[in-house]
Amino acid sequence: MTYGQKKRLKKRLLRILTVNIPLILLFVVIVFPVYWTVVTSLKDESTILDIPIKYFPSPVTFSNYKYIWENMGFDHYFFNSVLVTGVSTIASTVISVFGGYAISRYRFKGKGLSYGVLLVSQMFPGVVLMIPLFVIFKNLGIVNSPYSLMITYTTVRIPFCMIMISGFVSGVSPALEEAAQIDGCTIMQSVFRIVVPTIAPGIVAAGAFSFVSSWNEYVYAFTFLSSEKYFTLPIGLKLMQGEFTVAYGSLAAGCVMALVPVLILFAYIQKYLVSGLSSGAVKG
């Protein structure tokens, strides 16, 4: 073996030890809990705690999914989560597009202060707003209704989404809008025909952040909702944990059902997320 071959072999071994193996271990650490949740959901409740541990379900059963859907009201929880998350995601994304465009394009008094307030608002934990929001919603008569969550999720997600989208808008040359306006477009037409299509990946990234944050949120939902017919998926999953027992099969099935919409969403938009996150790093 020549000196050059030894050197290349040494580099290859070093790369395997420092890059490949750590990445494989990290992948296993991340994926195995998801795999174990799926396996547990496909086991019969009476065999989940058997010793020795079975890493593959035998026999495979979907009784846990059927049970939570038909007997535990998971269909209502799922619909409530879709409704609340969908409305809040659309509202926060649309508002953030207009707000992000205004912050990026216009000069006005207090612009720096406004941007600073948006940044500072992201430093406070969500529980700080819980009591004030509860009092406001109680006075408005919308406690224990999906509207309280829709308003909360929308307003809480707007600052971050607005900051994100403003960075994407800054990467679009104003000359493109000016050319469109010279050709007869109004300001709004130039925004929707030039800016919005150009920053579409950024809008998708902001919408994905809003969706996932709202879909997984538990604290506000648990605080504002008291009627079971309005419960969302995170609260439904909590109901499966009793004081002395835990229905592991049903809980795992519920987790899988809660995970599937997010996986489908990211499988569909991942190409936009990659381009959006990379282009969002450039600010003009």
C-alpha positions in Angstrom: 0.0 0.0 0.0 1.4 3.3 -1.1 1.8 6.4 1.2 -1.1 8.1 -0.7 -3.4 5.1 -0.2 -2.6 5.0 3.5 -3.3 8.7 3.8 -6.7 8.3 2.1 -7.6 5.3 4.2 -6.6 7.2 7.3 -8.9 10.1 6.3 -11.7 7.8 5.5 -11.4 6.1 8.9 -11.2 9.4 10.6 -14.4 10.6 8.8 -16.2 7.4 9.8 -15.3 7.8 13.5 -16.0 11.5 13.7 -18.9 12.0 11.3 -20.6 8.8 10.2 -20.9 6.9 13.5 -22.0 10.0 15.5 -24.7 10.7 12.8 -25.9 7.1 12.9 -26.1 7.2 16.7 -28.0 10.5 16.6 -30.4 9.1 14.0 -31.1 6.0 16.2 -31.6 8.2 19.3 -34.1 10.3 17.4 -35.9 7.6 15.4 -36.1 4.8 18.0 -38.7 6.5 20.3 -40.9 7.1 17.2 -40.5 3.5 16.2 -41.2 2.2 19.7 -44.4 4.3 19.8 -45.6 2.8 16.6 -44.8 -0.7 17.7 -46.5 -0.2 21.1 -49.6 1.1 19.3 -49.8 -2.1 17.3 -49.6 -4.4 20.3 -52.5 -5.7 22.3 -52.8 -3.9 25.6 -52.2 -7.1 27.6 -48.9 -7.9 25.9 -47.2 -4.5 26.0 -45.5 -5.0 29.4 -44.5 -8.6 28.8 -41.0 -9.8 29.6 -38.9 -10.4 27.5 -39.6 -7.3 25.5 -40.8 -7.8 22.0 -39.4 -5.3 19.5 -41.9 -6.3 16.8 -45.7 -6.5 17.4 -46.9 -10.1 17.2 -49.7 -10.3 16.3 -50.3 -6.9 14.8 -53.6 -5.3 16.0 -55.3 -2.0 15.3 -57.6 -2.4 18.3 -56.0 0.5 20.1 -56.7 2.9 17.2 -60.3 1.6 17.0 -60.8 2.0 20.7 -59.6 5.6 21.0 -61.5 6.7 17.9 -64.8 5.1 18.8 -64.8 5.0 22.6 -62.6 7.9 23.8 -63.9 10.7 21.5 -60.6 11.0 19.7 -62.5 11.9 16.5 -63.8 15.1 18.3 -60.3 15.9 19.6 -58.8 15.5 16.2 -61.4 17.7 14.5 -61.0 20.4 17.2 -57.2 20.4 16.7 -57.6 20.7 12.9 -60.1 23.5 13.2 -58.2 25.6 15.8 -54.8 25.0 14.2 -56.0 25.6 10.7 -57.7 28.9 11.5 -54.9 30.2 13.6 -52.2 29.2 11.1 -54.0 30.9 8.1 -54.8 34.0 10.2 -51.3 34.4 11.6 -49.6 33.8 8.3 -51.7 36.3 6.4 -51.3 39.0 9.0 -47.6 38.3 9.2 -47.2 38.8 5.4 -48.7 42.3 5.6 -46.9 43.2 8.8 -43.6 41.8 7.6 -43.9 43.7 4.3 -44.6 47.0 6.2 -41.7 46.6 8.5 -39.3 45.8 5.6 -40.5 48.4 3.1 -41.7 51.4 4.9 -40.0 54.0 7.1 -42.1 55.4 10.0 -41.6 56.8 13.5 -41.1 54.0 16.0 -40.1 51.4 13.4 -37.0 50.4 15.4 -39.0 50.3 18.6 -41.7 48.2 17.0 -39.2 45.7 15.7 -37.5 45.6 19.1 -40.9 44.9 20.8 -41.5 42.1 18.4 -38.1 40.6 19.3 -38.5 41.1 23.1 -41.9 39.5 23.0 -40.3 36.2 22.0 -38.2 36.2 25.2 -41.2 35.8 27.5 -42.6 32.3 28.3 -46.1 31.7 27.2 -47.4 31.1 30.8 -46.8 34.8 31.5 -49.7 35.7 29.3 -52.0 32.9 30.5 -53.7 34.7 33.4 -54.2 38.1 31.6 -55.6 36.3 28.6 -57.9 34.2 30.8 -59.3 37.3 32.4 -59.8 39.0 29.0 -61.5 36.0 27.5 -63.7 35.5 30.6 -64.9 39.1 30.3 -65.6 38.6 26.6 -67.5 35.4 27.4 -65.3 33.1 25.1 -63.6 31.0 27.8 -64.2 27.3 27.1 -64.6 27.8 23.4 -62.3 27.3 20.4 -62.3 31.0 19.8 -60.1 31.6 22.8 -57.5 29.3 21.4 -57.8 30.7 17.9 -57.1 34.2 19.1 -54.3 33.1 21.4 -52.5 31.0 18.9 -52.8 33.7 16.2 -51.5 36.6 18.3 -48.7 34.5 19.9 -47.3 33.3 16.6 -47.6 36.6 14.7 -44.4 38.3 16.1 -42.0 35.5 15.1 -43.7 34.9 11.8 -43.6 38.7 11.0 -39.9 38.9 11.8 -39.2 35.9 9.6 -41.2 37.2 6.7 -39.7 40.7 6.9 -36.3 39.1 6.3 -37.6 37.4 3.2 -39.2 40.6 1.9 -35.9 42.5 2.4 -34.3 40.0 0.1 -36.6 41.1 -2.8 -35.4 44.1 -4.7 -37.8 47.1 -4.5 -37.0 47.7 -8.2 -39.2 44.8 -9.2 -42.2 46.4 -7.5 -41.4 49.8 -9.0 -41.2 48.2 -12.5 -44.6 46.5 -11.9 -46.2 49.8 -10.7 -44.8 51.6 -13.8 -46.6 49.0 -15.9 -49.9 49.9 -14.2 -50.0 47.7 -11.0 -51.2 49.2 -7.8 -49.2 48.7 -4.6 -51.3 45.8 -3.5 -51.1 44.2 -7.0 -47.3 44.5 -7.0 -47.2 42.9 -3.6 -49.3 39.9 -4.6 -47.9 39.5 -8.1 -44.2 40.1 -7.3 -43.4 39.8 -3.6 -45.6 37.0 -2.5 -44.7 34.5 -5.2 -41.0 35.3 -4.7 -41.1 34.8 -0.9 -43.4 31.8 -1.1 -40.9 29.5 0.6 -40.6 31.9 3.5 -44.4 32.1 3.8 -44.5 28.3 3.9 -41.8 28.2 6.5 -43.7 30.7 8.7 -46.9 28.8 8.2 -45.3 25.5 9.2 -43.9 27.0 12.3 -47.3 28.4 13.3 -49.0 25.1 12.5 -46.6 22.8 14.5 -46.6 25.2 17.5 -50.4 25.4 17.6 -50.9 21.7 16.9 -48.7 20.7 19.9 -49.8 23.4 22.3 -51.1 22.1 25.6 -50.9 24.8 28.4 -53.3 27.3 26.9 -55.7 24.6 25.8 -55.8 23.0 29.2 -56.3 26.4 30.9 -59.0 27.8 28.6 -61.0 24.7 27.9 -63.1 22.8 30.4 -65.7 21.1 28.3 -64.7 17.8 26.7 -66.4 18.5 23.4 -63.8 21.3 22.8 -60.7 19.4 23.9 -57.8 19.2 21.4 -55.4 16.3 20.9 -52.8 17.2 23.6 -55.6 17.3 26.2 -57.0 14.0 24.8 -53.6 12.4 25.2 -53.4 13.6 28.8 -56.7 12.0 29.6 -55.2 8.6 28.9 -52.9 8.9 31.8 -54.8 7.9 35.0 -53.8 8.4 38.6 -52.5 4.9 39.0 -52.6 3.3 35.5 -51.6 4.3 32.0 -53.2 2.9 28.9 -49.9 2.5 27.0 -51.4 1.1 23.8 -54.1 3.7 23.5 -51.7 6.5 24.4 -49.2 5.3 21.8 -52.0 5.1 19.2 -53.1 8.6 20.0 -49.5 9.9 19.7 -49.2 8.2 16.3 -52.5 9.8 15.2 -51.3 13.2 16.4 -47.9 12.7 14.6 -49.3 11.7 11.2 -50.7 15.1 10.1 -47.4 16.8 10.9 -45.4 14.2 9.0 -47.7 14.5 6.0 -47.4 18.3 6.1 -43.6 18.3 6.2 -43.4 15.6 3.6 -45.3 17.9 1.2 -43.6 21.2 2.1 -40.1 20.1 2.9 -38.7 21.4 -0.5 -40.2 24.8 0.3 -38.7 24.7 3.8 -35.2 24.0 2.6 -35.2 26.8 0.1 -37.0 29.1 2.5 -34.7 28.7 5.4 -31.6 29.1 3.2 -32.9 32.2 1.4 -34.2 33.7 4.6 -30.6 34.0 5.8 -30.0 36.7 3.1 -31.2 40.1 4.0 -30.9 43.0 1.6 
